[in-house]
Amino acid sequence: MKEAAELRDPTEHYHAQPLEDNLFEWHFSVRGPPDSDFDGGVYHGRIVLPPEYPMKPPSIILLTPNGRFEVGKKICLSISGHHPETWQPSWSIRTALIAIIGFMPTKGEGAIGSLDYTPEERRALAKKSQDFCCEACGCSMQSALLPLSPNSTPCPEDRQAKQLAQQISFKAEASVSSEAGPSSAADSPAAATNSQEGDDESSSDSQASAGQSQAPEAEGSGPISSEEAPPSTPVAPSNSSSQSLSPRQRRAQQQGQQQQQQPRRATFPAFPAAAQPAADGSQAGSAVLIVLLTLALTALIFRRIYLANDYKFDYEL
């Protein structure tokens, strides 16, 4: 593979090579970022490439205890398999290695595979990382990378990969802010709804006050008999009152006047013809039942009288 040939020689900050029997599994070593809790540490891990690479992102697993990422677990980064939506096919393993170095000093914030150790614990783990040796590839952290030199200059590939890694870090921060955005966006419609309800309430109050002011004028116009009284017509608002109202209040007032002008239609119960025969049938049934009960009661009374007379005749004999 082209990437394997480009990363064959170790650098001062990173090195990665695929296993001899599996080209989809790479082992890498990265140096901790300077001026951080990981300064002086060298960390080893695995990169598992999917069959669709580079169209899909790889999975990254750290093998050295470091206090930032869990050991033996796939970590959640914008360049890992947990976020395929942020992965770009133009990125490479070199970009992923430099991005891992850039992500180490950041906060975990509860992401999958992240840890938030204290600075003292991370410094102690950075010193112990020099003694780590991988059993799968046989790489020792003491000789995995070139020693640091004060006059070392990064190659053009490193500069390009570092720029891409900074873009990856920026995208990760933007995704966190976008997750917090919907909560504020959800509050804004509620505020808009409350303001709209307030406008509607104010318009209804203005309509009620206008109706109350029109009622005394109608009463003081003079005595008119109920037979000669013409149908009531709403009084048109004056120009001064219409100018003081907002367009929304004026529209609501016009709708209220239109509703007052429309005649009210009488409402009738549904299916009255079908309900009446049922009522008549129930009344006829109750009348027949009463007649039958009356006849039965009369028969019982006559039978009792007959039995009483028969018993009296037998007693006299």
Backbone hydrogen bonds in HBPLUS format (Angstrom, degrees):
<---DONOR---> <-ACCEPTOR-->    atom                        ^
c    i                          cat <-CA-CA->   ^        H-A-AA   ^      H-
h    n   atom  resd res      DA  || num        DHA   H-A  angle D-A-AA Bond
n    s   type  num  typ     dist DA aas  dist angle  dist       angle   num
A0005-ALA N   A0001-MET O   3.23 MM   4  6.57 151.2  2.32 144.4 151.5     1
A0006-GLU N   A0002-LYS O   3.01 MM   4  6.33 150.8  2.10 147.0 155.6     2
A0007-LEU N   A0003-GLU O   2.96 MM   4  6.12 149.7  2.05 149.2 156.3     3
A0011-THR N   A0014-TYR O   3.13 MM   3  5.58 165.1  2.16 159.1 163.1     4
A0146-LEU N   A0011-THR O   3.05 MM 135  5.55 164.6  2.07 125.7 128.6     5
A0031-ARG N   A0013-HIS O   2.89 MM  18  4.98 152.8  1.96 143.0 141.8     6
A0015-HIS N   A0029-SER O   2.92 MM  14  5.30 128.9  2.19 148.7 157.6     7
A0029-SER N   A0015-HIS O   2.78 MM  14  5.30 146.7  1.89 155.0 162.8     8
A0017-GLN N   A0027-HIS O   3.12 MM  10  5.76 155.2  2.18 151.8 156.8     9
A0027-HIS N   A0017-GLN O   3.02 MM  10  5.76 167.6  2.04 154.3 151.9    10
A0019-LEU N   A0025-GLU O   3.00 MM   6  6.16 155.3  2.06 177.5 170.1    11
A0025-GLU N   A0022-ASN O   3.44 MM   3  5.79 168.2  2.46 108.2 111.5    12
A0049-LEU N   A0024-PHE O   2.72 MM  25  4.89 169.3  1.73 155.9 158.7    13
A0026-TRP N   A0047-ILE O   2.78 MM  21  4.94 171.9  1.79 150.7 153.6    14
A0047-ILE N   A0026-TRP O   2.78 MM  21  4.94 155.3  1.84 141.7 145.1    15
A0028-PHE N   A0045-GLY O   2.97 MM  17  5.44 161.4  2.00 140.0 145.8    16
A0045-GLY N   A0028-PHE O   3.02 MM  17  5.44 149.4  2.12 147.9 149.8    17
A0030-VAL N   A0043-TYR O   2.89 MM  13  5.39 157.0  1.94 151.8 158.8    18
A0043-TYR N   A0030-VAL O   2.81 MM  13  5.39 164.1  1.84 163.8 163.7    19
A0032-GLY N   A0041-GLY O   2.76 MM   9  5.16 167.6  1.78 154.8 153.1    20
A0039-ASP N   A0036-SER O   3.26 MM   3  5.39 166.5  2.27 111.6 112.2    21
A0041-GLY N   A0038-PHE O   3.15 MM   3  5.65 160.0  2.19 137.6 137.5    22
A0063-LEU N   A0044-HIS O   2.86 MM  19  5.60 168.5  1.87 141.7 142.8    23
A0046-ARG N   A0061-ILE O   2.65 MM  15  5.08 159.7  1.69 156.0 163.3    24
A0061-ILE N   A0046-ARG O   2.90 MM  15  5.08 164.0  1.93 153.9 154.5    25
A0048-VAL N   A0059-SER O   2.88 MM  11  5.11 161.7  1.91 151.1 155.7    26
A0059-SER N   A0048-VAL O   2.95 MM  11  5.11 164.3  1.97 144.8 149.3    27
A0053-TYR N   A0050-PRO O   3.09 MM   3  5.41 166.0  2.11 117.9 119.3    28
A0055-MET N   A0052-GLU O   2.76 MM   3  5.55 142.0  1.90 143.4 141.7    29
A0081-GLY N   A0058-PRO O   2.82 MM  23  5.40 107.7  2.35 134.1 143.1    30
A0075-ILE N   A0060-ILE O   3.08 MM  15  6.04 161.8  2.11 165.3 171.1    31
A0072-GLY N   A0062-LEU O   2.86 MM  10  5.93 166.1  1.88 171.7 176.4    32
A0117-TYR N   A0067-GLY O   3.33 MM  50  5.07 161.6  2.37 158.3 153.9    33
A0115-LEU N   A0068-ARG O   2.72 MM  47  4.62 149.5  1.81 132.9 128.3    34
A0070-GLU N   A0113-GLY O   2.82 MM  43  5.06 160.7  1.85 133.5 138.0    35
A0076-CYS N   A0112-ILE O   2.95 MM  36  5.12 138.3  2.12 166.2 153.2    36
A0080-SER N   A0077-LEU O   3.17 MM   3  5.16 168.3  2.18 107.0 110.2    37
A0083-HIS N   A0080-SER O   3.20 MM   3  6.02 166.1  2.22 122.3 125.8    38
A0086-THR N   A0083-HIS O   3.31 MM   3  5.82 154.3  2.38 111.8 117.5    39
A0091-TRP N   A0088-GLN O   3.05 MM   3  5.77 165.2  2.07 123.6 128.1    40
A0096-ALA N   A0092-SER O   3.07 MM   4  6.43 151.9  2.15 142.8 150.5    41
A0097-LEU N   A0093-ILE O   2.91 MM   4  6.20 154.0  1.98 151.9 158.3    42
A0098-ILE N   A0094-ARG O   3.10 MM   4  6.38 167.8  2.12 154.4 156.6    43
A0099-ALA N   A0095-THR O   2.92 MM   4  6.04 149.8  2.01 143.8 153.2    44
A0100-ILE N   A0096-ALA O   2.91 MM   4  6.12 148.4  2.01 144.3 152.2    45
A0101-ILE N   A0097-LEU O   3.16 MM   4  6.52 157.4  2.21 147.4 152.5    46
A0102-GLY N   A0098-ILE O   3.01 MM   4  6.29 151.4  2.09 141.9 150.1    47
A0103-PHE N   A0099-ALA O   2.82 MM   4  6.04 139.6  1.98 146.3 157.5    48
A0104-MET N   A0100-ILE O   3.15 MM   4  6.25 132.0  2.40 144.6 154.8    49
A0106-THR N   A0103-PHE O   3.11 MM   3  5.43 150.5  2.20 111.3 120.3    50
A0111-ALA N   A0108-GLY O   3.18 MM   3  5.77 159.2  2.22 118.0 123.6    51
A0114-SER N   A0111-ALA O   3.22 MM   3  5.44 155.2  2.28 132.1 127.3    52
A0122-ARG N   A0118-THR O   3.06 MM   4  6.36 158.4  2.11 156.1 162.6    53
A0123-ARG N   A0119-PRO O   2.99 MM   4  6.18 155.5  2.05 148.5 154.3    54
A0124-ALA N   A0120-GLU O   3.06 MM   4  6.29 155.9  2.12 145.9 152.5    55
A0125-LEU N   A0121-GLU O   2.99 MM   4  6.21 155.3  2.05 146.4 153.0    56
A0126-ALA N   A0122-ARG O   2.90 MM   4  6.10 143.1  2.03 140.7 151.2    57
A0127-LYS N   A0123-ARG O   3.19 MM   4  6.52 148.9  2.30 144.5 150.6    58
A0128-LYS N   A0124-ALA O   3.15 MM   4  6.45 155.9  2.21 143.9 150.6    59
A0129-SER N   A0125-LEU O   2.94 MM   4  6.02 131.0  2.19 141.3 153.3    60
A0131-ASP N   A0128-LYS O   3.11 MM   3  5.78 157.1  2.17 117.9 123.8    61
A0132-PHE N   A0129-SER O   3.22 MM   3  5.35 167.9  2.23 109.8 112.9    62
A0141-MET N   A0132-PHE O   3.14 MM   9  5.85 169.8  2.15 173.0 170.4    63
A0134-CYS N   A0139-CYS O   2.92 MM   5  5.31 158.4  1.97 153.9 153.8    64
A0138-GLY N   A0134-CYS O   2.88 MM   4  5.04 128.5  2.15 122.8 136.0    65
A0143-SER N   A0140-SER O   3.22 MM   3  5.77 146.0  2.34 111.3 119.2    66
A0158-ASP N   A0155-CYS O   3.01 MM   3  5.26 121.7  2.36 103.1 117.5    67
A0159-ARG N   A0155-CYS O   3.14 MM   4  6.56 153.1  2.22 152.2 159.9    68
A0160-GLN N   A0156-PRO O   3.01 MM   4  6.26 163.6  2.04 151.2 155.2    69
A0161-ALA N   A0157-GLU O   2.89 MM   4  6.05 161.0  1.92 147.2 153.1    70
A0162-LYS N   A0158-ASP O   2.83 MM   4  5.93 148.4  1.93 142.7 151.7    71
A0163-GLN N   A0159-ARG O   3.00 MM   4  6.28 153.8  2.07 147.1 153.2    72
A0164-LEU N   A0160-GLN O   3.06 MM   4  6.37 157.7  2.12 147.8 153.7    73
A0165-ALA N   A0161-ALA O   2.85 MM   4  6.08 151.6  1.93 143.8 152.2    74
A0166-GLN N   A0162-LYS O   2.95 MM   4  6.22 149.3  2.05 145.1 152.7    75
A0167-GLN N   A0163-GLN O   3.10 MM   4  6.42 149.4  2.20 142.1 150.2    76
A0168-ILE N   A0164-LEU O   2.92 MM   4  6.26 148.1  2.02 145.9 155.1    77
A0169-SER N   A0165-ALA O   2.94 MM   4  6.26 156.1  2.00 148.0 153.7    78
A0170-PHE N   A0166-GLN O   2.97 MM   4  6.20 155.2  2.03 143.9 150.9    79
A0171-LYS N   A0167-GLN O   2.93 MM   4  6.18 152.8  2.01 146.5 153.4    80
A0172-ALA N   A0168-ILE O   3.01 MM   4  6.30 150.1  2.10 146.4 154.4    81
A0173-GLU N   A0169-SER O   3.09 MM   4  6.43 156.5  2.15 149.6 154.8    82
A0174-ALA N   A0170-PHE O   2.96 MM   4  6.20 153.5  2.03 145.9 153.8    83
A0175-SER N   A0171-LYS O   2.93 MM   4  6.14 147.8  2.04 145.8 153.6    84
A0176-VAL N   A0172-ALA O   3.23 MM   4  6.51 149.3  2.33 142.3 149.6    85
A0177-SER N   A0173-GLU O   3.11 MM   4  6.44 158.3  2.16 148.8 154.1    86
A0178-SER N   A0174-ALA O   2.93 MM   4  6.12 146.2  2.05 142.5 152.1    87
A0179-GLU N   A0175-SER O   3.12 MM   4  6.33 139.9  2.29 138.8 147.9    88
A0180-ALA N   A0176-VAL O   3.36 MM   4  6.71 144.6  2.49 140.2 148.7    89
A0181-GLY N   A0177-SER O   3.09 MM   4  6.26 122.2  2.44 134.2 149.2    90
A0184-SER N   A0181-GLY O   3.05 MM   3  5.52 121.1  2.41 113.0 126.0    91
A0185-ALA N   A0181-GLY O   2.98 MM   4  6.23 158.2  2.03 153.8 160.7    92
A0186-ALA N   A0182-PRO O   2.77 MM   4  5.84 139.7  1.93 140.5 150.5    93
A0187-ASP N   A0184-SER O   3.15 MM   3  5.13 131.2  2.40  92.6 105.6    94
A0188-SER N   A0184-SER O   3.28 MM   4  6.60 143.4  2.42 143.6 151.8    95
A0191-ALA N   A0187-ASP O   3.07 MM   4  6.42 153.5  2.14 150.7 158.3    96
A0192-ALA N   A0188-SER O   2.91 MM   4  6.20 158.5  1.96 152.9 159.2    97
A0193-THR N   A0189-PRO O   2.82 MM   4  6.02 152.0  1.89 145.7 153.5    98
A0194-ASN N   A0190-ALA O   2.89 MM   4  6.17 154.6  1.95 146.7 153.5    99
A0195-SER N   A0191-ALA O   2.94 MM   4  6.24 159.0  1.99 149.9 155.2   100
A0196-GLN N   A0192-ALA O   2.94 MM   4  6.17 153.2  2.01 144.4 152.0   101
A0197-GLU N   A0193-THR O   2.87 MM   4  6.12 156.3  1.92 149.6 156.1   102
A0198-GLY N   A0194-ASN O   2.91 MM   4  6.17 148.9  2.01 144.2 153.1   103
A0199-ASP N   A0195-SER O   2.99 MM   4  6.33 150.2  2.08 144.8 152.1   104
A0200-ASP N   A0196-GLN O   2.95 MM   4  6.26 157.0  2.00 148.8 155.1   105
A0201-GLU N   A0197-GLU O   2.88 MM   4  6.11 156.7  1.93 148.3 154.6   106
A0202-SER N   A0198-GLY O   2.97 MM   4  6.20 157.1  2.03 145.2 151.3   107
A0203-SER N   A0199-ASP O   2.91 MM   4  6.18 152.9  1.98 146.9 154.5   108
A0204-SER N   A0200-ASP O   2.92 MM   4  6.18 156.9  1.97 149.0 155.0   109
A0205-ASP N   A0201-GLU O   2.92 MM   4  6.17 153.0  1.99 147.7 155.3   110
A0206-SER N   A0202-SER O   2.96 MM   4  6.21 154.0  2.03 143.9 150.9   111
A0207-GLN N   A0203-SER O   2.97 MM   4  6.25 151.3  2.05 145.7 153.6   112
A0208-ALA N   A0204-SER O   2.97 MM   4  6.23 158.7  2.01 147.6 152.9   113
A0209-SER N   A0205-ASP O   2.95 MM   4  6.21 161.8  1.99 152.3 156.8   114
A0210-ALA N   A0206-SER O   2.92 MM   4  6.09 150.7  2.00 142.6 151.0   115
A0211-GLY N   A0207-GLN O   2.91 MM   4  6.17 153.5  1.98 149.5 156.4   116
A0212-GLN N   A0208-ALA O   2.96 MM   4  6.22 154.6  2.03 147.7 154.6   117
A0213-SER N   A0209-SER O   3.03 MM   4  6.23 149.7  2.12 142.3 150.0   118
A0214-GLN N   A0210-ALA O   3.08 MM   4  6.29 140.4  2.24 140.4 150.6   119
A0215-ALA N   A0211-GLY O   3.13 MM   4  6.33 140.5  2.30 144.0 153.2   120
A0218-ALA N   A0214-GLN O   3.21 MM   4  6.50 151.6  2.30 148.7 155.9   121
A0219-GLU N   A0215-ALA O   3.13 MM   4  6.43 151.1  2.22 151.0 159.3   122
A0220-GLY N   A0216-PRO O   2.99 MM   4  6.15 155.5  2.05 151.6 157.1   123
A0229-ALA N   A0225-SER O   2.98 MM   4  5.86 120.0  2.35 140.3 154.9   124
A0242-SER N   A0238-SER O   3.07 MM   4  6.30 159.3  2.11 148.5 154.6   125
A0243-GLN N   A0239-ASN O   2.93 MM   4  6.05 148.6  2.03 143.8 151.8   126
A0244-SER N   A0240-SER O   3.16 MM   4  6.36 143.3  2.30 138.9 148.0   127
A0245-LEU N   A0241-SER O   3.25 MM   4  6.46 134.0  2.47 140.8 151.4   128
A0250-ARG N   A0246-SER O   2.88 MM   4  6.11 159.8  1.92 159.9 166.2   129
A0251-ARG N   A0247-PRO O   2.96 MM   4  6.10 153.3  2.03 143.2 150.0   130
A0252-ALA N   A0248-ARG O   3.00 MM   4  6.25 157.3  2.05 146.1 152.2   131
A0253-GLN N   A0249-GLN O   2.91 MM   4  6.12 148.8  2.01 144.3 153.1   132
A0254-GLN N   A0250-ARG O   3.01 MM   4  6.27 153.0  2.09 144.8 151.5   133
A0255-GLN N   A0251-ARG O   3.05 MM   4  6.33 155.4  2.11 147.3 153.8   134
A0256-GLY N   A0252-ALA O   3.04 MM   4  6.29 151.5  2.12 142.1 149.5   135
A0257-GLN N   A0253-GLN O   3.06 MM   4  6.35 149.9  2.15 144.8 152.5   136
A0258-GLN N   A0254-GLN O   3.01 MM   4  6.28 153.5  2.09 147.6 154.5   137
A0259-GLN N   A0255-GLN O   3.05 MM   4  6.30 153.9  2.12 146.2 152.7   138
A0260-GLN N   A0256-GLY O   3.12 MM   4  6.37 146.0  2.24 140.0 148.7   139
A0261-GLN N   A0257-GLN O   3.10 MM   4  6.38 145.0  2.23 144.2 153.0   140
A0262-GLN N   A0258-GLN O   3.23 MM   4  6.47 144.1  2.36 145.9 154.1   141
A0276-GLN N   A0272-PRO O   3.19 MM   4  6.37 148.2  2.29 149.0 155.2   142
A0279-ALA N   A0275-ALA O   3.21 MM   4  6.52 150.0  2.30 143.2 151.2   143
A0279-ALA N   A0276-GLN O   3.03 MM   3  5.10 116.1  2.45  98.3 113.7   144
A0280-ASP N   A0276-GLN O   2.96 MM   4  6.28 161.1  2.00 158.7 163.8   145
A0281-GLY N   A0277-PRO O   2.92 MM   4  6.03 159.1  1.96 146.6 152.3   146
A0282-SER N   A0278-ALA O   3.06 MM   4  6.28 154.5  2.13 144.3 150.7   147
A0283-GLN N   A0279-ALA O   3.05 MM   4  6.32 154.1  2.12 147.8 154.8   148
A0284-ALA N   A0280-ASP O   2.97 MM   4  6.23 161.7  2.00 153.4 157.8   149
A0285-GLY N   A0281-GLY O   3.00 MM   4  6.15 158.8  2.04 147.0 152.9   150
A0286-SER N   A0282-SER O   3.04 MM   4  6.24 155.4  2.10 143.8 150.0   151
A0287-ALA N   A0283-GLN O   3.00 MM   4  6.26 152.2  2.08 146.2 153.9   152
A0288-VAL N   A0284-ALA O   3.03 MM   4  6.29 163.4  2.06 153.3 156.6   153
A0289-LEU N   A0285-GLY O   3.02 MM   4  6.20 156.3  2.08 145.5 152.3   154
A0290-ILE N   A0286-SER O   2.98 MM   4  6.20 152.5  2.05 144.7 151.7   155
A0291-VAL N   A0287-ALA O   3.04 MM   4  6.35 159.4  2.08 151.4 156.4   156
A0292-LEU N   A0288-VAL O   2.97 MM   4  6.22 162.9  2.00 152.1 156.5   157
A0293-LEU N   A0289-LEU O   3.00 MM   4  6.19 158.1  2.05 147.7 153.6   158
A0294-THR N   A0290-ILE O   2.94 MM   4  6.15 151.4  2.02 146.3 154.6   159
A0295-LEU N   A0291-VAL O   2.95 MM   4  6.24 160.4  1.99 152.5 157.2   160
A0296-ALA N   A0292-LEU O   3.00 MM   4  6.19 161.1  2.03 148.3 153.6   161
A0297-LEU N   A0293-LEU O   2.95 MM   4  6.10 158.8  2.00 145.3 151.1   162
A0298-THR N   A0294-THR O   2.94 MM   4  6.18 153.4  2.01 146.9 154.3   163
A0299-ALA N   A0295-LEU O   2.95 MM   4  6.19 158.8  1.99 150.5 155.8   164
A0300-LEU N   A0296-ALA O   3.04 MM   4  6.29 155.9  2.10 147.7 153.8   165
A0301-ILE N   A0297-LEU O   3.07 MM   4  6.33 151.2  2.16 143.1 150.8   166
A0302-PHE N   A0298-THR O   3.00 MM   4  6.29 164.6  2.02 154.9 158.1   167
A0303-ARG N   A0299-ALA O   2.98 MM   4  6.11 157.7  2.03 147.5 154.1   168
A0304-ARG N   A0300-LEU O   3.02 MM   4  6.16 153.8  2.09 142.9 149.6   169
A0305-ILE N   A0301-ILE O   3.02 MM   4  6.30 155.7  2.08 148.2 154.7   170
A0306-TYR N   A0302-PHE O   2.90 MM   4  6.12 159.3  1.94 149.8 155.6   171
A0307-LEU N   A0303-ARG O   2.94 MM   4  6.13 163.4  1.97 150.1 154.2   172
A0308-ALA N   A0304-ARG O   3.01 MM   4  6.14 151.1  2.10 141.9 150.0   173
A0309-ASN N   A0305-ILE O   3.02 MM   4  6.28 156.1  2.08 149.7 155.2   174
A0310-ASP N   A0306-TYR O   3.01 MM   4  6.20 161.3  2.04 151.6 156.8   175
A0311-TYR N   A0307-LEU O   3.06 MM   4  6.15 159.8  2.10 146.4 151.1   176
A0312-LYS N   A0308-ALA O   3.09 MM   4  6.26 149.1  2.19 139.4 147.8   177
A0313-PHE N   A0309-ASN O   2.99 MM   4  6.27 150.8  2.07 148.6 155.9   178
A0314-ASP N   A0310-ASP O   3.15 MM   4  6.40 162.7  2.18 149.7 153.6   179
A0315-TYR N   A0311-TYR O   3.11 MM   4  6.26 148.3  2.22 141.3 149.7   180
A0316-GLU N   A0312-LYS O   3.19 MM   4  6.43 147.1  2.31 142.9 150.2   181
A0317-LEU N   A0313-PHE O   3.24 MM   4  6.54 150.9  2.33 147.2 154.6   182
